[in-house]
Amino acid sequence: MSGNLPTVSANNDAKSFFDKYFVNQISFPANEIDLTVAFFTKKGFDIESARSTAIVILNQARTDNVNVFDLLNSLKTLTDVQLSQVVAQILNSYREKISLLGYRVAPIVNTYESRNILV
């Protein structure tokens, strides 16, 4: 049976996505995508945010001409808070400047008076 849809081969070793404006199509090897998504899901990201973050990380690694496997190895040493800060900075570089992601580290107050205050 013939049709106008492209044929899908069983050996499809690349996945295609669009850039943030849905203009340019970008493609990455499937093993890089799978590894990057697995890295972020293992770190506690849900599947959709892991996919979104993985595409941004892969695109940034390609732009900076860095091997994504080396990049993920360097991210393994970070704590969860440090990883969240790095991901927020990378995602902010791809967002419009009027909308940025942020994080706040609450100060820890250990004074004698604060121990006696009930909240």
C-alpha positions as CSV (number, residue, x, y, z in Angstrom):
1,M,0.0,0.0,0.0
2,S,1.4,3.4,-0.9
3,G,0.8,6.7,0.8
4,N,2.2,10.1,1.2
5,L,3.7,9.5,4.7
6,P,7.4,9.0,4.9
7,T,8.5,5.4,5.5
8,V,9.8,4.6,8.9
9,S,12.7,2.3,9.1
10,A,13.4,0.0,12.0
11,N,17.0,1.4,12.2
12,N,16.1,5.0,13.0
13,D,19.2,6.1,14.9
14,A,18.4,9.9,15.1
15,K,15.5,11.8,16.5
16,S,14.4,15.2,15.3
17,F,13.0,18.1,17.2
18,F,12.4,21.8,16.5
19,D,14.1,24.8,17.9
20,K,12.3,27.1,20.4
21,Y,10.6,29.0,17.6
22,F,9.5,25.8,15.7
23,V,11.4,27.0,12.6
24,N,14.6,25.0,12.4
25,Q,14.6,21.2,12.7
26,I,17.4,19.8,14.9
27,S,18.4,16.2,15.2
28,F,20.4,14.3,17.7
29,P,21.6,10.6,17.9
30,A,19.0,8.5,19.8
31,N,21.6,7.2,22.3
32,E,22.5,10.7,23.4
33,I,18.9,11.6,23.9
34,D,18.1,8.4,25.8
35,L,21.1,8.8,28.0
36,T,20.4,12.5,28.8
37,V,16.7,11.8,29.5
38,A,17.7,8.9,31.8
39,F,20.2,11.0,33.6
40,F,17.6,13.7,34.5
41,T,14.9,11.2,35.4
42,K,17.4,9.4,37.7
43,K,18.0,12.8,39.4
44,G,14.3,13.2,40.1
45,F,12.9,15.1,37.1
46,D,9.6,13.9,35.7
47,I,9.7,12.5,32.2
48,E,8.4,15.6,30.3
49,S,10.8,18.0,32.1
50,A,13.6,15.5,31.6
51,R,12.9,15.5,27.9
52,S,12.7,19.3,27.7
53,T,15.9,19.8,29.7
54,A,17.7,17.1,27.7
55,I,17.0,18.8,24.4
56,V,18.2,22.1,25.7
57,I,21.4,20.5,27.2
58,L,22.0,18.6,23.9
59,N,21.6,21.8,21.9
60,Q,23.9,23.8,24.2
61,A,26.5,21.0,24.1
62,R,26.4,21.1,20.3
63,T,26.7,24.9,20.3
64,D,29.7,24.8,22.6
65,N,31.2,21.9,20.8
66,V,31.3,19.8,24.0
67,N,30.7,16.0,24.1
68,V,27.4,15.5,25.9
69,F,28.7,12.4,27.7
70,D,31.6,14.4,29.2
71,L,29.1,17.1,30.2
72,L,26.8,14.6,32.0
73,N,29.9,13.1,33.7
74,S,30.7,16.5,35.1
75,L,27.1,17.0,36.2
76,K,27.2,13.7,38.2
77,T,29.3,15.3,40.9
78,L,26.8,18.1,41.7
79,T,24.2,17.9,44.5
80,D,20.6,18.2,43.7
81,V,20.5,21.9,44.6
82,Q,23.6,22.6,42.5
83,L,22.1,20.7,39.6
84,S,18.9,22.7,39.8
85,Q,20.8,25.9,39.7
86,V,22.9,24.9,36.7
87,V,19.8,23.7,34.8
88,A,18.0,27.0,35.7
89,Q,20.9,29.0,34.3
90,I,21.0,26.9,31.1
91,L,17.2,27.1,30.6
92,N,17.3,30.9,31.2
93,S,19.7,31.3,28.4
94,Y,17.1,29.8,26.0
95,R,14.1,31.8,27.4
96,E,13.0,35.3,26.5
97,K,14.5,37.9,28.8
98,I,11.1,39.0,30.2
99,S,10.5,35.5,31.6
100,L,13.2,33.9,33.7
101,L,13.4,31.0,36.1
102,G,14.7,31.6,39.5
103,Y,15.5,30.0,42.8
104,R,15.9,31.3,46.3
105,V,18.0,30.0,49.1
106,A,16.4,30.8,52.4
107,P,18.8,32.1,55.0
108,I,19.3,29.9,58.1
109,V,19.0,31.9,61.3
110,N,20.4,30.2,64.4
111,T,20.0,32.8,67.1
112,Y,18.9,32.1,70.6
113,E,15.8,34.2,70.2
114,S,14.5,32.4,67.2
115,R,14.4,29.1,69.0
116,N,11.8,30.4,71.4
117,I,9.4,31.8,68.7
118,L,6.5,29.5,67.7
119,V,5.4,29.8,64.1
